[in-house]
Amino acid sequence: MKLTPRTKKLLMVLGVLVIAVSLTGCTIPHDENGKIILIETSTTFSEVMSNENWFSSIFVWPVAQWINHMAPVIGVGLSIVVVTVVINGVLALLTLKSTVSMQQMQLIQPELAKIQRKYEGRDDDASRMRQAQEMQKLYKDYQINPAGSLLVTFIQLPVIMAMYMAVQRSAAVATGTFLGMDLQVTPLAGIQQALQGNKASWMYLALFIVMALCQFASMYVPQFINKQRAKKEAEKHHRKPEKTSSSQQTIMQVYMMGMILVFGLMWASAMSLYWAINSLVNVIKTLAVQKYIDNQKEKKVK
């Protein structure tokens, strides 16, 4: 399977990020008995900084403490929801331009594929230069900065890791429940309990299914938008709509969906709740950014 330059670049960036974060020793700390060291409301920033690492103190500690302080007021489940929505909202504001650029990149994939097919098998310098020029022109026409569109990935990965660690280390999550579920229990363990006769444990399966559906929606909505856009463009020119996704893209999405489902069975149910809310927020963000892009186009036409 031959990967596109954009896919290779994205995989390279993700690989570098994973390696960089791993090398900093950003793992969940355990005590001598193998239990996770929880972050209590009394745990201070300086304690975490001196006893652990910069990632835990700067990223994990604030999120865990936020959940700890809100949980007694609104419940641990709703606390995770609020933290997820607020963090995503702040990230969306900080990376609006890059997010728009990234979504525009997805929208022009059929046109990029057309250019790549045009020069497929032509490895001479002149052909490569003309291909690069045509791609640069396409980016310029849509006001896209390919490098800038990767900013969202750089920012989101540490946030996801911080949330993953925070929901496991928050004392409120460790001692709290949501809809009768112990959020420290994994969906797999909950399903096993249900199969052994504990009817209340079927809620773990329900949460897992909701998470899977939300993740599918977050992956499907951008594809749906691309298909609708391709359909409208085709109708304008009285021709059949072009394919908006390649087989490589589909295979990668299937792999990603499969990996998330496997992780979703193995991680704490609190993380499943976070992932479901995060996926829904991404759907809303995608629709909002698309509305913004459409409004900008209408202004240009006028």
N, C-alpha and C positions, 0 to 999 in steps of 0.2 A: 504494500500500500504506500503510495507516494504522497507525502504530506505537502501541503501548500506552504510557501514561505511564511505566511501569517501564522499558520498553525505551529510551525517549527519555532517561530519566535515566541509564541505564547507558552509552548511547552518548556522552552528554555528558561523563560522568566520564572515560571512556576517552579521549575527544578531548582533554580538558583535560590529562590525564596525559601523553599523547603530546607535546602542544605544550610542556608545562612541561619535560619531560625533554629534548626537542630543543633548547629555548632555552638550556639549560645547557651546550650544546656537548658532550654525552655521545656522542662518536663515537669509533670505534677509531682511534688515532693511527698514522700511517705516517711512515716516514723519507723522506729526499730521493729515494730510489730507488723509492718507492711500496710498500715492504714494511712489513707490520705490525710495530710495535715490540713485541717479546715481553717478558713479565714473567718474568725469571729468578729462581732462588732467592736470588740476591744483590741483586735489586732491592728497595730499601727503601720503606717507606711515605712517608717524607719526600720521596724523589725523585719519586714519582708525584704527590704533592700539589703540589710546587713546579713540576713540568714539565707537568702535565696539568690535572686538575680534581678537584673534591670527589667526584664520582660514581665516577671511576676509582679513587681512593685508598680511599674508604670501602667501596665495594661490590665492585668488580672485583678489586682487588689481593688482598684476603684469600682470595677463592675461587680465583684463579689460583695463589696460593702454597700453598693447601691441596692442590690437585691436584699441584703440583710436588713437594711433600714426600712425598706418599703414593705417587706413581707408581713410584719405584724399589723400593718394598716390595711393592706389590700389583698393579702394572701400571696403565697410564693408563686403560684402559677401566673397570676395577673402581673406580678412584679417582673417576671421574665418577659411577658408580653410587652409591658411598658418600656423596659430597658431595650428590647430589640427594636421597637418602633422608633424610639428617640435616637438611638445610635445610628440607625439607618437614615433617619431624617437629617441628622447632622452631617453624615457622610455624603448624602445626596447634595446638600447645599455646598459642601466643600469641593465636590468633584463634579459639579453640574456640567461644566464645559467638557470634561473628559468623558462623562457618561453619555452626553449627546454625541460626541465624536465616536465613541464605541458603538452606539446604536446605529449611527450612520454607516459605520463600517459593515455592520450586519446587513443593512439595507442595500448596499452596493455590491454585495457578494456576487450576484448574477453577472453584473457588468465586469467585475474583476475576473471572474471565471471565463468570460468571453474573451478578454484580452489574453489570458493565459493560454486558452485553446488556440488563439490566433497564432501564437509564437511557439506552440508546443513542438518539440523536436528540433527547434532552431537554436543552436548553441553558440553561433558566431557572435562576436562582440557587437556588431551593428544591430543585430536583432535584439540582443539583450538591452542595448541602449534605447532602442525604439520602444520596447516593452516597458522599460522603466519610465520613459517619458510619458507614455500613454497613461500609465498608472498614476504618475504624479499629477497629470492634468485632471484625472478623475477625482483625486483627493482634493485638488484645488477647487474644482467646480462645486464640490459638496462641502468645502471648508472643513476638511478632515485632517487632523494631525495624527498619523498612525502611531507615533511614539507616545503622544499624549493620551491616546485611548487606553494605554496599558497602565496608566496611573491608578485607575480604579482597582485593578488586580493587585497592585502593590499595596494599596491601603486595606483592601478587604481581607486579605489572607491573615495578617496579624490580628485583626478584629475577630475573625471567626475562631482563631486559635485561643484568643483571650476569653471569648465567650464559652468555648468548650471547657477551658480550665476553670473558669469562674463558677459555672453551674455545678461542677463536681466538688469545688472547694468551699462554696458558700455554706455557712453553718445553717442558714435558713432553709436552703434546699435539702441539706442532709437530714434535717429534722421535720421538714414540712411535707404536706401532701397536696395533691391537686386532683379533684374529682375522685377521691378515694385511692389515688395511686401514690406510691412512694416514688418520688422522682429520681431517687438514686438507683432504683431497680431498672435493669435493662429491659426493653420490650421482649427480648427473647426469653428472659427469665420469667417475665410476667405471663407470656403465652404458655410457658411450661407449667406454671402454677394453675392457669386456667384449664389446661388439659388434665390436670390432676384433680379437678373438681371444684376449684375456687372460681365461682361465677363472676365475682367482682373483678377478677384479674383480666377478664376479656377487654377491659378498658385499655389495657396496654396494646392489644391488637388494634383497637379502634384508633388509638393515637398514632400507631405506626402507619395505618392505612391513610389517615388524614395527612400525615407528613409526606407519604409517597405521592398522594394526589396533588398536594401543594407543590412539590418538587417538579412533578410532571407539568403542571400548569406553568411554572416559571420557565420551563424549557420550551413549551409548546407555543406560548403567546407570541414570542418574537418571530417564530416560524410562521404563525398565522398572519401576523402583520406583514411579513415579507411576501407571502402568497397573495394577500389582498392588494398590495402595492403592485406586484407583478401583473395581476389580473387587470387592474385599472389601466396600467401602461399599455398592456396588450390591446385592450378595448379601444384606446385612443388611436392606435395604429392599425386596428382591424387585423390582428394576428393572434396566434396562440400564445398564452403566457409561457415564459421561460421557467425552467426549474430554479427554485430559490435556494436549494440546498443540495450539496453533493453527497455521494455515497460515503465519502470519507467523514464528512460532518455528521451524518446519521450514525455511523459506526462509533464515532467518538462520543456522541450523546448517549447511545445505548450503553457504552462502557461506563460513562459517568453516572448514569441512572442506576446501573447495576452496583457500582461501588458504593453509592450513597445508601442504597437499600441494605447492603451488607453491613455498612457502618451503622445504619439506623437500627439494626437488630442488636448490635453489640454495645453501643454507647448508652449512657444513662438516659432515662426517659425525659429528663429535663432538657437534654440536648435535642431530643426529637421535637419537643414543644417549641424550642427556640428555632429549629430548622424549618418547621411548618410555618411559623409566623414570619420568619425571614424570607421564605419563598413567596408568601402572599404579598409582603411588602415589595419584593422585587417585581412581581406582576403589576402592582399598582404603579411602581416607579417606571416600568417599561411603557405602560399606557400613557402616563403623564408626560414622559419625555417625547413619545411619539406625537402627542397632541402639540407639544411645544415645537417640534420639527415641522409639523403641518402648518401651524400658525406662522412660523417664519417663512415658509414657502409662499403662503398666501400674501404676506406683506411684500415679498419680492415681486410677485406677479402684479400686484396693484401699483 
